């Protein structure tokens, strides 16, 4: 369990495993700033993929020596494919989306010819350092599956569980959020949440604890849970909040960062390697923290 991102960063620094990130579309100062920090702190070594001249110009603008970096020069339409090939060939451990469209990196990832698919659902998870909460708080899925069905929600939890195990969590606790904490057969998300808890209880979802349906206030505050007579020892101590759909996860995540002042790191999981996939407008710090998260997810703590 990490109380904050600084603890996660320190875990990455202490880990001597080599971590290499293939950066697809690296010709951007904010992207290079984030991977430069990762390189300087020993978190990950970047391979910069894209227009070599623009990448070199960005490096020089940041006061760097071009010869200190590996640059893969390629045409714009081939950037995603070349980055994926670096992972496929064992030269990189994970991917990062730079200044290219999301589809241009996900398309080669899901291509059968590139052999990065696992047959599992791909989903998004973010970790958030939230003022007032005692540890990093996960949010899934706020960026990949629009309206996940029951089996996809099961996969979302399994994907997140694998990541958290790689981060050193032994038995992460998931709250499957709904508007209420009681089973309402008229509310699909409640029916799904109840089914997911039962799957966890009978061993179909292993390596974690799943509670649902549960409302946000009950999940996050043990005193509210006690007042509402909701018996659950994990209230106020959940590791991950499972959202009913992508819109809810996206809105929740942006509320945390924009309004509450939280820090966030987010990655796509479910393929053979994690993918750092932040917004083009994300800060260098958010990109950096996402690199740290992806690196640990790829190689373990």
C-alpha positions as CSV (number, residue, x, y, z in Angstrom):
1,X,0.0,0.0,0.0
2,X,1.3,3.4,-0.9
3,X,0.2,6.4,1.1
4,X,1.2,8.8,-1.7
5,X,3.0,9.0,-5.0
6,X,6.3,9.8,-3.3
7,X,6.3,6.4,-1.7
8,X,5.6,4.8,-5.1
9,X,8.4,6.8,-6.8
10,X,10.8,5.7,-4.0
11,X,9.8,2.1,-4.6
12,X,10.6,2.5,-8.3
13,X,14.0,4.1,-7.6
14,X,14.9,1.3,-5.2
15,X,14.0,-1.3,-7.7
16,X,17.0,-2.0,-9.8
17,X,15.1,-3.8,-12.6
18,X,15.7,-2.1,-15.9
19,X,12.5,-0.5,-17.3
20,X,12.4,0.8,-20.9
21,X,9.5,2.8,-22.3
22,X,8.8,3.2,-26.0
23,X,7.4,6.7,-26.4
24,X,5.2,6.9,-29.5
25,X,5.1,10.5,-30.8
26,X,7.9,11.9,-28.6
27,X,8.3,15.2,-30.5
28,X,6.8,17.3,-27.7
29,X,8.5,19.2,-24.9
30,X,6.0,18.1,-22.2
31,X,6.4,14.5,-23.2
32,X,10.1,14.7,-23.3
33,X,10.2,16.6,-20.0
34,X,8.4,13.7,-18.3
35,X,10.5,11.0,-19.8
36,X,13.6,13.0,-19.0
37,X,12.7,13.1,-15.4
38,X,12.1,9.4,-15.5
39,X,15.5,8.8,-17.0
40,X,17.3,11.1,-14.6
41,X,15.7,9.5,-11.6
42,X,16.4,5.9,-12.8
43,X,12.7,5.1,-13.1
44,X,12.7,4.3,-16.8
45,X,14.9,4.6,-19.9
46,X,13.1,6.1,-22.9
47,X,13.2,5.1,-26.6
48,X,11.9,8.2,-28.4
49,X,9.9,7.3,-31.5
50,X,8.8,9.8,-34.2
51,X,10.2,12.6,-36.3
52,X,13.9,12.6,-35.3
53,X,14.5,16.3,-36.2
54,X,11.6,17.5,-34.1
55,X,12.6,15.2,-31.2
56,X,16.2,16.5,-31.4
57,X,15.0,20.1,-31.4
58,X,12.8,19.4,-28.3
59,X,15.8,17.8,-26.5
60,X,18.0,20.7,-27.3
61,X,15.4,23.2,-26.1
62,X,15.5,21.4,-22.8
63,X,19.3,21.6,-22.6
64,X,19.9,17.9,-23.4
65,X,22.5,16.2,-25.5
66,X,20.9,14.3,-28.4
67,X,23.5,11.6,-28.3
68,X,22.3,10.6,-24.8
69,X,19.0,9.3,-26.1
70,X,17.9,6.5,-28.4
71,X,15.8,8.0,-31.2
72,X,13.8,5.9,-33.6
73,X,13.1,8.0,-36.7
74,X,9.9,7.1,-38.6
75,X,7.1,8.6,-40.6
76,X,4.1,9.9,-38.7
77,X,1.8,7.1,-39.9
78,X,4.2,4.4,-38.6
79,X,4.9,5.8,-35.1
80,X,2.5,3.6,-33.2
81,X,3.5,0.4,-35.1
82,X,7.2,1.1,-34.5
83,X,6.7,1.6,-30.8
84,X,4.8,-1.6,-30.5
85,X,7.5,-3.5,-32.4
86,X,10.0,-2.4,-29.8
87,X,7.9,-4.1,-27.1
88,X,7.3,-7.1,-29.3
89,X,11.0,-7.5,-29.8
90,X,11.8,-7.2,-26.1
91,X,13.6,-3.9,-26.4
92,X,11.0,-2.0,-24.4
93,X,8.8,-3.0,-21.4
94,X,5.9,-0.7,-21.9
95,X,4.4,1.9,-24.1
96,X,3.6,5.6,-23.8
97,X,1.4,7.7,-26.0
98,X,2.9,11.0,-26.9
99,X,1.6,13.5,-29.5
100,X,-0.4,11.0,-31.6
101,X,-4.1,10.0,-31.5
102,X,-5.1,7.3,-29.1
103,X,-6.3,5.1,-32.0
104,X,-2.9,5.3,-33.6
105,X,-1.3,3.5,-30.7
106,X,-4.2,1.2,-29.7
107,X,-4.7,-0.1,-33.3
108,X,-1.3,-1.8,-33.5
109,X,-1.6,-3.0,-29.9
110,X,-4.7,-4.9,-30.7
111,X,-3.5,-6.2,-34.1
112,X,-3.1,-10.0,-34.0
113,X,0.1,-9.7,-36.0
114,X,1.8,-7.8,-33.2
115,X,1.0,-10.4,-30.5
116,X,0.4,-7.9,-27.7
117,X,-3.2,-9.0,-27.0
118,X,-3.7,-11.5,-24.2
119,X,-7.4,-12.3,-25.1
120,X,-8.4,-10.3,-22.1
121,X,-10.4,-7.1,-22.0
122,X,-8.3,-4.0,-21.9
123,X,-9.2,-1.4,-19.3
124,X,-8.0,1.8,-17.7
125,X,-7.0,2.3,-14.1
126,X,-5.9,5.5,-12.4
127,X,-4.3,6.0,-9.0
128,X,-5.1,9.3,-7.3
129,X,-3.4,11.1,-4.4
130,X,-6.4,12.7,-2.9
131,X,-6.3,15.3,-0.1
132,X,-7.9,13.9,3.0
133,X,-7.5,10.2,2.0
134,X,-4.9,8.2,3.8
135,X,-3.5,6.3,0.7
136,X,-3.6,6.3,-3.1
137,X,-7.1,5.7,-4.3
138,X,-7.7,3.7,-7.5
139,X,-10.4,4.5,-10.1
140,X,-11.5,2.1,-12.8
141,X,-12.6,2.3,-15.6
142,X,-12.6,6.0,-16.6
143,X,-11.0,5.8,-20.0
144,X,-11.6,2.6,-22.0
145,X,-14.9,0.7,-21.7
146,X,-17.9,2.9,-22.3
147,X,-20.7,0.8,-20.9
148,X,-19.1,-2.4,-19.5
149,X,-21.3,-5.4,-19.0
150,X,-21.0,-7.9,-16.1
151,X,-18.2,-9.9,-17.7
152,X,-16.3,-6.8,-18.6
153,X,-16.6,-5.5,-15.1
154,X,-15.2,-8.8,-13.9
155,X,-12.2,-8.3,-16.2
156,X,-11.8,-4.7,-15.1
157,X,-11.4,-5.9,-11.5
158,X,-9.1,-8.8,-12.5
159,X,-6.9,-6.4,-14.5
160,X,-6.6,-3.9,-11.6
161,X,-5.9,-6.8,-9.2
162,X,-3.0,-7.9,-11.3
163,X,-1.5,-4.4,-11.4
164,X,-1.9,-3.9,-7.6
165,X,-0.3,-7.3,-7.0
166,X,2.7,-6.1,-9.0
167,X,2.8,-3.0,-6.8
168,X,3.0,-5.1,-3.7
169,X,-0.7,-5.2,-2.6
170,X,-1.5,-8.6,-1.3
171,X,-5.3,-8.5,-1.1
172,X,-6.6,-5.2,-2.6
173,X,-10.1,-4.1,-1.7
174,X,-12.6,-3.0,-4.4
175,X,-15.8,-1.1,-3.9
176,X,-18.3,-1.5,-6.8
177,X,-20.0,1.9,-6.7
178,X,-23.7,2.5,-7.2
179,X,-26.1,5.2,-6.2
180,X,-27.3,3.1,-3.2
181,X,-25.8,0.4,-1.0
182,X,-28.8,-2.0,-1.3
183,X,-29.6,-4.3,-4.1
184,X,-32.2,-2.7,-6.4
185,X,-33.3,-5.1,-9.2
186,X,-34.3,-2.1,-11.3
187,X,-30.8,-0.7,-11.3
188,X,-28.4,-2.6,-13.6
189,X,-25.3,-1.4,-11.8
190,X,-26.7,-2.7,-8.5
191,X,-27.4,-6.1,-10.0
192,X,-24.0,-6.3,-11.5
193,X,-22.3,-5.2,-8.2
194,X,-24.2,-7.9,-6.3
195,X,-23.1,-10.5,-8.8
196,X,-19.4,-9.3,-8.7
197,X,-19.4,-9.6,-4.9
198,X,-20.8,-13.2,-5.2
199,X,-18.2,-14.1,-7.8
200,X,-15.5,-12.9,-5.4
201,X,-17.0,-14.9,-2.5
202,X,-17.2,-18.1,-4.6
203,X,-13.6,-17.7,-6.0
204,X,-14.5,-16.7,-9.6
205,X,-12.7,-13.4,-8.9
206,X,-9.6,-14.1,-6.8
207,X,-6.8,-12.3,-5.2
208,X,-8.9,-9.4,-3.9
209,X,-11.9,-8.4,-1.9
210,X,-15.0,-7.1,-3.7
211,X,-17.9,-5.3,-2.1
212,X,-21.1,-4.2,-3.8
213,X,-23.5,-2.6,-4.3
214,X,-22.1,0.2,-2.2
215,X,-22.6,4.0,-2.4
216,X,-19.6,6.4,-2.5
217,X,-20.2,7.9,0.9
218,X,-20.5,4.5,2.6
219,X,-17.4,3.2,0.9
220,X,-15.3,6.2,1.8
221,X,-16.4,6.9,5.4
222,X,-16.6,4.2,8.0
223,X,-18.7,6.5,10.3
224,X,-21.3,7.0,7.6
225,X,-21.3,3.2,7.0
226,X,-21.9,2.7,10.7
227,X,-24.7,5.2,10.8
228,X,-26.4,3.6,7.8
229,X,-25.8,0.2,9.5
230,X,-23.8,-1.1,6.6
231,X,-21.6,-3.9,7.9
232,X,-18.2,-3.9,6.1
233,X,-14.8,-3.7,7.7
234,X,-13.3,-2.1,4.6
235,X,-15.4,1.1,4.6
236,X,-13.0,4.0,4.7
237,X,-10.1,1.9,3.5
238,X,-10.9,0.7,0.0
239,X,-8.0,0.7,-2.5
240,X,-10.1,0.9,-5.8
241,X,-13.5,2.3,-6.7
242,X,-15.1,0.4,-9.6
243,X,-17.3,2.7,-11.6
244,X,-20.6,1.8,-13.3
245,X,-19.5,3.2,-16.7
246,X,-16.7,5.2,-18.3
247,X,-18.5,8.6,-18.0
248,X,-18.8,8.2,-14.2
249,X,-15.1,7.2,-13.9
250,X,-14.0,10.1,-16.2
251,X,-16.1,12.7,-14.4
252,X,-14.9,11.4,-11.0
253,X,-11.3,11.4,-12.0
254,X,-11.5,15.0,-13.4
255,X,-13.4,16.2,-10.3
256,X,-10.5,14.9,-8.2
257,X,-7.8,16.6,-10.2
258,X,-9.5,19.8,-11.4
259,X,-11.6,20.7,-8.3
260,X,-10.1,18.8,-5.4
261,X,-6.4,19.2,-6.4
262,X,-5.6,15.5,-6.5
263,X,-2.6,14.1,-8.4
264,X,-3.2,11.3,-10.8
265,X,-1.4,8.6,-12.7
266,X,-3.3,6.5,-15.3
267,X,-2.5,3.5,-17.6
268,X,-4.2,1.1,-19.9
269,X,-3.9,-2.6,-18.8
270,X,-5.0,-6.0,-20.1
271,X,-2.4,-6.2,-23.0
272,X,1.0,-7.8,-22.6
273,X,2.4,-4.5,-21.4
274,X,1.0,-1.4,-19.7
275,X,0.3,1.7,-21.8
276,X,0.8,5.2,-20.5
277,X,-2.2,7.0,-22.1
278,X,-2.7,10.4,-20.6
279,X,-4.5,13.4,-22.2
280,X,-2.4,15.5,-24.5
281,X,-3.0,18.4,-22.1
282,X,-1.8,16.5,-19.0
283,X,1.0,18.0,-17.0
284,X,4.5,16.7,-17.2
285,X,4.1,15.5,-13.6
286,X,1.0,13.5,-14.4
287,X,2.8,11.9,-17.4
288,X,5.8,11.2,-15.2
289,X,3.8,9.6,-12.4
290,X,2.0,7.5,-15.1
291,X,5.4,6.3,-16.3
292,X,6.3,5.3,-12.7
293,X,3.1,3.4,-12.4
294,X,3.4,1.7,-15.7
295,X,7.0,0.7,-15.0
296,X,6.1,-1.0,-11.7
297,X,3.1,-2.6,-13.3
298,X,5.3,-4.0,-16.0
299,X,8.2,-5.3,-13.8
300,X,6.9,-5.4,-10.3
301,X,8.2,-3.7,-7.2
